[in-house]
Amino acid sequence: MSVQYGWSGLFPPEVTAEEWPDHPQLGPEYGLHPPASEAAVGRLEERLGMSLPPSYRSFLLFADGWGVDEYSLRPVAEVGRLRDLEPWIVECWSADAGWSVPDDLYFVYGKEQDCVHLRVEYLPATLLIGHWDDGVFLLNPEVMTPDGEWEAWYLAPWLAGADRHRSFWELMKSQLS
């Protein structure tokens, strides 16, 4: 079974679960899981000790995970801190820690961004939400927008850093469009 990866055909663009209440009737080739319950999302937030960013929270209430194997977004029960779920990634990337990227280089997004401008010190706090080939999808609570969105990363060994975005939705659109 192959999974369709088009993002825009599967999910409503940046809306809440309440605005898009009906789960699409898609076949298994899309890999979309049934929605998570409000209680399950609440338990994840309680376990983390913080509220999830709005776009990611909306996604979970729309679909409790997506994809299969190495191309997937984890269901609520499998989401957690990178340091707890895959500590070897934190250890590997932290081996070269010792310098920090200044704000004028770090807070650049889009085509002008250089993926090597990564703040490795943020890695232990990141939330592991999925995998894409040999990389991982992470949410970074250390960088938050005024509306509560967390910075979202695609971290992969071949990038020499992370492809960073202002929100979960922006990351997903860039990876899966």
N, C-alpha and C positions, 0 to 999 in steps of 0.2 A: 504494500500500500504506500503510495506517495502522498506527501502532505503538500497542500497548496500554501504558498507563503505570502500571497498578496494581502497586505494589511488593510488597505482601504476598502476592499470588497467584503471584509469580515466584520469590521467594527465601526460603530458610529464615530465620527470625528469629534473628539474632545467633548463628550456629553456625559452626564451622569447616568447611572443605571435607571433612575426614576424617569429620565427623559427618553430612554430607550428601553422600555420594560420587557419587550418580547425578545426572547433569545432566538436568534435566527435558526431556521430549520435547514441546517447544513449537514451533508453526509459526513461519514467518518474520515473521508480523505482530507478534510479541513483541519482535523485534529483539535477542534474547539471543544473544551470540556463544559459540562453544565455549570451554571452560576454557583458561586460560593454563597453561603447564607450570611446574613448580617452577623449572626452569632459567631460563625467561624472566623470572619474577618475581625470581629471584636476581640476574639481570643488571641489572634495573632498580635493585634495592637497591644493587648494586655501583656502578652509574653515579652514583647519588645520594649514596653514601657513608654510608648509614644504612638501618636496617630500616624497612619500611613499618608503619603502624599495623595491628594485628591484624584489625580488621573490614574494612578495605580490601584487605588481603592475602587474606583469605578470599574476598572477592568475586571477585578476579582469578583465584583457583584454581577458582572456581565458574563464572565467565564472564569471558572476556577482552574486556570491553566490552559495551555495551548501547545500543540505539537507533540512530537514523539522523540525519544532518545536524545541525540546530541543537538537537536533543533527544537527547543521547547522553552516555555515559561512554566515554572513550577506551580503546582497547586498550593493553596494556603498551608496545608499540613507539612509541606516540604520547604517552605521559605524560612530563612533564618540568617543570622549574621555570617558573613563569609569566614570570619575567624573561627567559628564553631563548626561549620559544615565542611569547609575545605581549607583548613589552616595552612596547608602546604603552599597555597597560592599566596597568602599573606607573607609567609616566611620567605618564599622565593623573591617576591617583589621588594620586600623590606630589607633584603640583604644589601642593597645599594642605597639604602636611605641615608640621610645625613645632611641633605640639602633640601631647601624648600623653594618652591617657585613663587616669585613675586606676583601680586595680584594682577598687574598689567599684562602678564603673560598667561596666568592661569584662567582668568575670566574672559577668555576669547572662545567663542563658539562658532560653528559653521565652517565654511571653507578656509577661513583664516587661521583656524585652530591648528596647533602643532601637538600631536598626541603625546610627545615626550614631556610636555609640560603638565606633569601629573604630580599630585601631592600624595605621595605614598603613605604619609602619616594618616590619611583618611581611610585607608583600606580596612583596618580592623573594625571600623564602625559600619562599613557598608553592608547592605542587605543583598544576599544572593537570591535573585529571582528567576534566573534561567541560564540556559546554555545555547550557544550558537557555534557549532563546529568545535574548535578547540578553545573558544573564548567563553567568557561569562558575562551575563547581564547583571549589573549591580545598581542599587539605589544608594545615594550618598546623603545621609542626613546632616552631614557637616556643612553642606551648602544648600540653603533653602531660599526659595523666592518668597516675597511678601504674601503670596496667596497659598503658601504651604507646600508647593511642589519641591521635591528633592532633585538635586542633580542626578542624572542617570548616565551610567558608563557602559561601554562595551570594552572590556579588558581582554586583550589577546596577546599571546607571546610574540606573534609576528608584527604587532603594531609598535612595539617598544614603548608602550604607554597605553593610554585609553582614549577612545573616541567618546567625548563627553557632550552631554546635551542638558538643556535646562529642565527637562521633565521626562517622565516615562513615555508620554505620548510622542514627544519629539524623537526620542531614541527609537521607538518602534517604527515610526514613519520612515526614519532614515535607513533602518535595517531591512524592513520588510516591504517597502513600496516597490 
